[in-house]
Amino acid sequence: MKVYKYRTVDEKIFERDFKSLSEYCFYAPNYANLNDPFDIYFNEEISQMISILRTIFPNQELDDFEKNFMEVLNFKEEIGVYCLSKDFLNEQLWAYYAGSYSGYCIEYDLEKLIDKEQNFDFQYKFEIDYTDNVPTLSIDDLSNLQNGFIKKMFATKKSAWKHEEEIRLIFDNFGVKKFHPSAITGIYFGIKTPEIIKESFYGLFKNLDVKFYEIFPSNFKLDFKLINETRRELKYDVTKFDFEILLHKIDMLHESYYIFYKGSKVDSKIKEFVLAFREKFCIKESTIYVFDNKEIGNLIDVYPKNDNEYIKYADSIITVSDDWDESIINNPFKDFKYDEILKNKS
């Protein structure tokens, strides 16, 4: 899934953001720094329930429960919140957050952005619920912490903000967070974005696979076009092969790709494909499963498989590769001099 972050090019903000991007990181602020005064705003009726229960059943367990509950409520003072959008053609967001079309919008691969190998304290990803009613934490919400209790606390906003189509990332602590360089897949420039800003990003991402677009009005709506593209220098060319990614799984230390391969099954070609795919897509230790049957995608996460499913699955496997090329995760920014770009801008 792709998600988007709108940014202005006001001088101080741009210099800070550009430096952060050159170090492949972003800042997840405390909720108090968000621009909506009703953000993370809720009522709760659990404290009252505890008080009532204590008059009837006074015991230590209730005291411990109340202490733990208050610690959860106070957790909001520590968390980091990173706000993104599902929409890169949002007129209000371009006007408000991107300097009236003079700024830019970053396109992220969400799966890579929330990789816990980069940030151990990442906890939750939410699509915001929009409502005109103040969320109330009830005793029933304790049975569904993430999608009830936590979501009411951290991922509910007034309906006036519905146009933002927000995706919200929650971290245990506010502050600087890291991301793998490959998490950035595109940059969208507004129709008023200065050329020096565009050139700055072309230089910054010259060793990465990033597409650059321009946003412009067309037929009373926003449209976009590709204006540039940067690419890594790769040993292999994966575009020579006909394939489809059926599923990608990623956890803290490992990732798995399940691929429907449509090309030649000659051993040398299969080996070249796996090497090319690994170089292009893999960002950590990985296992690559290559199949010759697209229908196998429906069986990947079926456990246990019956006899017929197991036979079909096994017969469709061309190869499984656990090799890992460490060179593909080298830091592409290590020799980049972002100070020169900032100096030229001024």
Long-range contacts (C-beta under 8 A, 24 or more apart in sequence): 1-109, 1-110, 1-111, 2-107, 2-108, 2-109, 2-110, 2-185, 2-186, 3-84, 3-85, 3-86, 3-107, 3-108, 3-110, 3-113, 3-167, 4-84, 4-85, 4-86, 4-87, 4-88, 4-105, 4-106, 4-107, 4-108, 4-188, 5-84, 5-85, 5-105, 5-106, 5-108, 6-85, 6-90, 6-93, 6-94, 6-96, 6-97, 6-98, 6-103, 6-104, 6-105, 7-97, 7-98, 7-103, 7-104, 7-105, 7-106, 8-97, 8-98, 8-99, 8-102, 8-103, 9-99, 9-102, 9-103, 9-104, 9-193, 9-194, 9-197, 10-99, 11-345, 11-346, 14-197, 14-345, 15-342, 18-200, 18-204, 18-338, 18-341, 18-342, 19-338, 19-342, 20-176, 21-106, 21-184, 21-204, 22-204, 22-333, 22-336, 22-338, 23-333, 24-178, 24-179, 24-180, 24-181, 24-183, 24-184, 24-331, 24-333, 25-176, 25-177, 25-178, 25-179, 26-82, 26-176, 26-177, 26-179, 27-175, 27-176, 27-177, 28-80, 28-81, 28-82, 28-169, 28-171, 28-174, 28-175, 28-176, 28-177, 29-80, 29-81, 29-174, 30-77, 30-78, 30-79, 30-80, 30-81, 30-174, 31-76, 31-79, 31-81, 31-154, 34-81, 34-83, 36-157, 36-158, 36-161, 38-157, 38-158, 39-157, 40-76, 40-81, 40-153, 40-154, 41-134, 42-134, 42-135, 42-136, 42-137, 42-152, 42-153, 42-156, 43-134, 43-135, 43-136, 43-137, 44-73, 44-136, 44-137, 44-138, 45-136, 45-137, 45-138, 45-139, 46-137, 46-138, 46-139, 46-142, 49-139, 72-149, 76-153, 76-154, 78-172, 78-173, 78-174, 79-154, 79-170, 79-171, 79-172, 79-173, 79-174, 80-121, 80-170, 80-171, 80-172, 80-173, 80-174, 80-175, 80-177, 81-154, 81-168, 81-169, 81-170, 81-171, 81-174, 82-168, 82-169, 82-171, 82-177, 83-166, 83-167, 83-168, 84-108, 84-110, 84-166, 84-167, 84-168, 84-169, 85-164, 85-165, 85-166, 85-167, 86-127, 86-165, 86-166, 86-167, 87-165, 88-188, 88-215, 88-224, 89-215, 89-221, 89-222, 89-223, 89-224, 90-163, 90-164, 90-165, 91-222, 92-163, 92-164, 93-163, 93-164, 94-190, 94-215, 94-222, 98-190, 99-190, 99-192, 100-190, 100-192, 101-190, 101-191, 101-192, 101-193, 101-215, 102-190, 102-192, 102-193, 102-194, 103-190, 103-193, 104-187, 104-188, 104-189, 104-190, 104-193, 104-197, 104-201, 105-187, 105-188, 105-215, 106-184, 106-186, 106-187, 107-184, 107-185, 107-186, 107-187, 107-188, 108-179, 108-183, 108-184, 108-185, 109-182, 109-183, 109-184, 109-185, 110-167, 111-248, 111-250, 112-179, 112-180, 112-182, 112-183, 112-250, 112-283, 113-169, 113-179, 113-183, 114-169, 115-179, 115-180, 115-183, 115-250, 115-252, 115-283, 116-251, 116-252, 117-252, 117-253, 117-284, 118-177, 118-178, 118-179, 118-180, 119-171, 119-177, 119-178, 120-252, 121-171, 121-172, 121-173, 122-169, 122-170, 122-171, 122-177, 123-170, 123-171, 123-172, 124-150, 124-154, 124-155, 124-168, 124-169, 124-170, 125-167, 125-168, 125-169, 125-170, 126-151, 126-154, 126-155, 126-167, 126-168, 126-170, 127-155, 127-166, 127-167, 127-168, 128-155, 128-156, 128-157, 128-161, 128-164, 128-166, 128-167, 128-168, 129-155, 129-156, 129-157, 130-156, 130-157, 130-158, 130-159, 130-161, 130-162, 131-156, 131-157, 131-158, 131-159, 132-158, 132-159, 180-283, 180-329, 181-208, 181-331, 181-332, 181-333, 182-208, 182-209, 182-283, 184-208, 184-210, 185-209, 185-210, 185-211, 186-210, 186-211, 186-212, 186-213, 187-211, 187-212, 187-213, 188-212, 188-213, 188-214, 188-215, 188-224, 189-213, 189-214, 189-215, 189-227, 190-214, 190-215, 191-215, 191-216, 191-217, 196-344, 196-345, 197-345, 198-227, 198-228, 200-341, 200-344, 200-345, 202-228, 202-230, 203-336, 203-341, 204-333, 204-336, 204-338, 204-341, 205-230, 206-230, 207-232, 207-233, 207-332, 207-333, 208-232, 208-332, 232-332, 234-276, 234-279, 234-280, 235-275, 235-279, 236-272, 236-275, 236-276, 236-279, 236-280, 237-276, 238-273, 238-276, 238-277, 238-279, 238-280, 238-281, 240-276, 241-273, 241-276, 241-277, 243-273, 243-277, 244-294, 245-281, 246-291, 246-294, 246-296, 246-297, 246-300, 247-297, 247-300, 247-301, 250-284, 253-284, 253-285, 254-284, 254-285, 254-286, 254-287, 255-282, 255-283, 255-284, 255-285, 255-286, 255-287, 256-286, 256-287, 256-288, 256-289, 257-281, 257-282, 257-286, 257-287, 257-288, 257-289, 258-289, 258-291, 258-296, 258-297, 258-300, 259-288, 259-289, 259-290, 259-291, 260-291, 260-292, 260-293, 260-294, 260-296, 260-297, 261-290, 261-291, 261-292, 261-318, 262-292, 265-292, 265-318, 270-318, 270-319, 274-319, 274-321, 274-323, 275-325, 278-321, 278-323, 278-324, 278-325, 278-328, 279-325, 279-328, 282-324, 282-325, 282-328, 283-328, 283-329, 284-329, 285-324, 286-322, 286-324, 287-320, 287-321, 287-322, 288-319, 288-320, 288-321, 289-317, 289-320, 290-317, 290-318, 290-319, 290-320, 290-321, 291-316, 291-317, 291-318, 292-316, 292-318
